[in-house]
């Protein structure tokens, strides 16, 4: 009996001793921000500590782990191979801790707390204000922190734990994430009303002049969606000029330079106001893009995100269509 008691006490002492040597979350946070900023001074400001405190914390982390994470000299530094791998693990640990805190904090009240929401530029100006107003009215204890960027960069930020939720146009490669379709956004063809009189309905792409179709830069996923959904196979019809925004496309087409495709969402939001553009159906069987939410599979806030998804679906008219 005594031997069992001693054995248990020994194990307990060993566990406690090991825990004393575990790195602190604070030091993990310092390391991740240094990697993000690639500058000690900027990282210290992000962490709201002095540069010496941040540097000491990272040195302490290296001592605890028993490996060099950063190679330093008096002017510069670089992360070692193991240091970069540790940063990736640290991001996951910090994200899991954040999720744990939110799980407990919002127990029984899913629509509370902060949600860091990322959205692409071809959706954000036309939908986010409605989403924010709706949430302020119905969920006053929930705060949406918004970030607008391209699909690729938003997915990267979601994977790193820098964002909680994304509002994207589908389909995109969401491997490793969970997605929820919340609506359908049809594509419309627009051109100056003077030119529209010369185009026969239904529109025949082959009848259009070469380089008369204007699209966004390839980094915007709507370009690929429009080409695919509208069955635009003849690249000779596409103008080499690539716009940076839907508003730029509208100005180009309003100058009688050609035609383009716009999502119905943008048209409903008034993007054609004060223009002389005509709206018509493009060729094909009612081309469209899906709108969806994307989040990490490991998150503890699935109930919150699904509820928000249902609210956005209502704002989009509750349409449901499988592509």
Secondary structure by P-SEA (a helix, b strand, c coil): caaaaaaaaaaaaaaaaaaaacccaaaaaaaaaaaaaccaaaaaaaacccaaaaaaaaaaaaaaacccccccccccccccaaaaaaaaaaaaaaaaaaaaaaaaaacccccccccbbbbccccccccaaaaaaaaaacccccccbbbbbcaaaaaaaaaaccccccccccccccccbbbbbcbbbbbbbbccaaaaaaccccccccccccccccccccccaaaaaaaaaacccccccccccccccaaaaaaaaaaccccccccaaaaaacccccccbbbbbccccbbbbbbbbbbbccccaaaaaaaaaaaaaaaaccccccc
